[in-house]
């Protein structure tokens, strides 16, 4: 199972997560988030990542021009659209997109086509620590989903057992908002990968 550590705000956390086995790192370009990082600051981190670590930029309710400019400045590889973006925005984004579905009910899961990141529907956008009830995934093919929300070292095995493509973790491996706990990061990655 792939692991994305999101809410990266500094080089130390980025390198530790990378060396611990993270497949991707997330950079929050949403200014209202306590984990916000400016695209130019993210660029300085992304430039120093080891090979094969994917950089993902998170956006909320902005236009395609803003996304494209931030992607060019930062050098991030994938744009994570954390809202139900209009089709014209999706068409105009120049980099690959990871769409986010903010799940309200089990019925929402049956309507999703293709790959998506699943996050619980909460007032804030990510990093809330809330979970989607795991029983909602009974009978669902989870192999095209990345699960976010409430994942921690001690429960990430539940997502692995259901066959999720990956998990996206932020608050579950933090000391405080925007600062990762190295031991939690390492433990979560080992548990997610079944090591």
N, C-alpha and C positions, 0 to 999 in steps of 0.2 A: 504494500500500500504506500502511495506517495504521501509526503508530508510537506505542507507549506506552513512556515512560521511567519505570521503576519504582524504588522505593527512595528516593523524594524525602524529604529530611530538613530542607531549609532553603529559604527564599524565593528566594535567589539562584539556586540550581539550577533551581527551578521556573520562574522567569521566563525564564531563559536557554533552557531546553528549549522553553518555549512559543513564544518569539520565533523560535527556530530551526525551528519547524514541527511540534513534537510534537502529536499529536492527543489524547493522553491522558497523565496523570501518575498514577503509582501510589504509594500511601501504605501502608506495612506496619504493620498493627495486630497483629502477632504478636510478643509481648514477648521471645521467645528470639532474634529476628533482630538482627544488628548494625545493621540499617537501620530498626529500630523507631522509630515516632513515635507519641506519644499523640494520640488523636482531637482534643483541644482545641488542641494545637500544629498539627495538620494544618489545623484550621479557619482559623487565622490565615493560612495560606498559601493555602488554597482561596479564601478571600474576596478575595484580590488577583490571582487568575488572570484573564487576558484572556478575552473571550467565546469560546465554542465549544471550549474546552479541557476535556475530560472528566476528572473526578476519580474515581479508582478506589481503593477500600479493600480491602486484602488481609487475609483471615482464615484461621486454621488451627484446626480442631477446637474451636469454641465453639458455644454455643447461639444460637438465633434472637434471644432477648432481648438478649444481648450485642451481636450484630451490629446490631440495630435501634437500640440506644442509641448505639453508636459512630457509626453513620451519621447519626443526628440531631445529635449533638454536632459532628461534623466537617463535615457538609454534603456529604459525598461522594455522587456520583450513582449509582455502581455498586458492588455488593459482589462481590469476587472470592473464591470459595470454593476454597481451595487444598487441599482434601481431598475424599474421596468422602462428601459430606455426606448424612445421612439425609433421606429425602423429607419428613419432618415439619419439619425445619429449613428446607429449601428453600421449602416452602409458607408458612412463617410470616415469612420475610424480606420486609420492606416495600418494598425498592427492587429495581430490576433486578439480575439475577445473571449473572455471567460464571463458568461452571463451569470448573474446571481438571482436565484428565486427565493424570495422571502416567504417562507411557508407558513400558512395560517391553519391548514387542516390536512388530514390524510388525503383528501380528494385532490389537493393541489399537486401531489406527487404523480398522480395518474395522467396529468395533462402536459407534463414536461417532455419535450422532444430534444434529443441530442444531449451533449454534455452540459452540465450546469453545476454551480456551487449552490448548495442549499443552506440557508440561514434561517433561524426562527424569525418570525415577524414580530419585531419589538420596536418601540419608538425610536431608539438610536440605531445607527447603521454600524453594526458589528461591534465586537469587543464587550458585549453585555454579559457573557457567561451563561446565557440562557440556552436551553437545549430543545431540540425538536424531540417529541416523545418517540422513543425507539420502536414502540409497537406499531407506529404508523408505517414502518417499512416492511411489515409482514407481507410476503407475497410480491414485493417490489424488487425489480432488478436494480441493484445499487451500483453496478459496475461502471456506470457513466456519470456518477455523482461524486462530488467532493463535499464532505460534510463539515459544516462549521457550526459553532455555537456550543459552548459548554464542554468541549473536549479537554481532558486533563490526562496526565500520565496514568492515573488509576482507572480511567474508564475508556480509554481509546481502543482497547481490545474489542469493545462492543462493535465499533465501526469496522474493524478488521474482520470480525466474524461474519458480518453481513455482506462482505465483499465490496465495500466502497472503493472507488478508484483512488480516493485520497481523503485526507483531512486537512482542514485549515484551522490553525490554532493561534490565538493571540493572548487573551487574558488568562487562559489556563496554564500558561508557562511564565507568568510575570511575577516579579518582586513587587512592582508598582506599575502604574500605567506608563507604558513606553519604555520600560526597562525589564529585560528578560532575566529569569533565574536560570543560570547555566545547568544546574542539576536537573531541574524540571524539564528543560529543553531536551537534554540528553536522554532522560528516562522516557519521555513521551515518544521520542523517535525510535528508541529501541523497542518499546512496547507496540508501537504502530507497525513496525516492520517484523514483529514476531521474533526478535533476536533474543 
